[in-house]
Amino acid sequence: ATLPSGLQRVGLFVNATDDEICRIFDHLSLDFIQLHGDEPPEFLLSLGGRPIIRAFRLGPGGLAPIREYLDACQGSEIDLRAVLIDAYHPTRYGGTGEVADWDRLGADRSLLNDLPLILAGGLNCENVAKAIHRVRPDAIDTASGVEKSPGQKDPVLVQEFVTAARAAWASKR
């Protein structure tokens, strides 16, 4: 209730139950559900048409498994709004600070079924411009890249990140 108007409220979930996700989404009046776990396409149906951002770790198989997942979602009542691509780690669901394979993602982006692409994975103020130019994402996501210690955001790093990202997007036009 204290957030300024115009902000999109996103709840991030990793392998939570559908009841828990729906309860939190409704209670907090979220705009999106962001799924980062092992939720299969059938699970998304149980979210009752709520808008979803599906996160994937870009692994050794490239975008082919992601495309298969997205194809399984098409033609159903799943409200898939965007795809978030993060770096692959075999045991962690994000926040690793590792960089995704930008060249592979940029070359194969058409496999994402024209969904908006959010790029994550090791982004910081030094590399965000390069990532934007190589991948051409619709949005970016950072966490550890703007932290002074785990979980502690650094306002100076956040500002530098935003400035670098805005400059990169402006030069794309």
Secondary structure, 3 states (H helix, E strand, C coil): CCCCCCCCCEEEECCCCHHHHHHHHHHHCCCEEEECCCCCHHHHHCCCCCEEEEEEEECCCCCHHHHHHHHHHCCCCCEEEEEEEEECCCCCCCCCCCCCCHHHHHHCHHHHCCCCEEECCCCCCCCHHHHHHHHCCCEECCCHHHEEECCEECHHHHHHHHHHHHHHHHHHC
